Amino acid sequence: MDHTAVLALYDRDMRENAAPDGPGARIERAGAVVRQVADAQGWNCVLWSGLDPAGADRAIRDQIARFTGLGLAFEWKLYGHDRPADLGARLTAAGFRAEPEETLLIGETDRLALDTEPPAGIRLVQATDPAGVDLVVKVHEKAFGTDGTRLRHQLLARLAADPGTVVAVVALAGDEPVSAARMELVPGTAFAGLWGGGTVEGWRGRGIYRALVARRARVAAAHGYRYLQVDASPMSRPILQRLGFHALSTTTPYLYGS
């Protein structure tokens, strides 16, 4: 993989020329900033910026004014290769708080190890209706210890408006959901994104997460997507790299007002 070329393609198609990630969201371009504005249950964020040191602080103030004027908390999704180099420090000084850093991993679907199957006693099912979404949310809340209200809202909205752009998969032990993950297919690009992979404690370390990655990767390949993208935690990064993913950058959510 040509890391520089793929990262440039990712920046162009998935950030600078981003499309809204769901119904009710819109993309706004203001100078050297691209942002998504949604309702309070959606993802409000700065997706891309092309800032220089002279204009960075003013751009940060403008984004704060835009989102707070709408009564919305938001995220500035900062990548390790973004400029200026001290943008993270500038965001912190402006009142943002940084979440844990993750690694931007990208894999080529035709070069990944996709023959991984779930362990004995586990079956994978696709969530296509409200009952299936509830299973995904149940896993999310157990695995991460966070409220799944926003996830439920977003998944139901996507499945209702454009079901061909989201794939949610649940791993069941009998009838008990023990792991779940989703994939977002981005029309007009070479990229599909893997999101939300989590396994309930007690079921980790058995290969379920790998099987969920392989299932989604096969679906992406069947739909003609060349690349899979993941914002990987330290826990998932080594698993994904063994499957053939490459680390291209880092990404850190900077949160304001939430």
Buried (B, 14 or more C-beta within 10 A) or exposed (E): BEEEEBBEBBBEBBBBBBBBBBBEBEBEEEEBBBBBBBBEBBBBBBBBBBBEEEBBBEBBEBBBEBBEEEEBEBBBBBBBBBEBEEBBEBBEEBEBEBEEBBBBBBBBBEEBEBEBEBBEEBEBBEBEEEEBBBBBBBBBBBBEEEEBEBBBBBBBBBBEEEEEBBBBBBBBBEEEBBBBBBBBBBEEBBBBBBBBBBBBEEBBEBBBBBBBBBBBBBBBBEBEBBBBBBBBBEEBBEBBBEBBBBBBBBBBBBBBBE
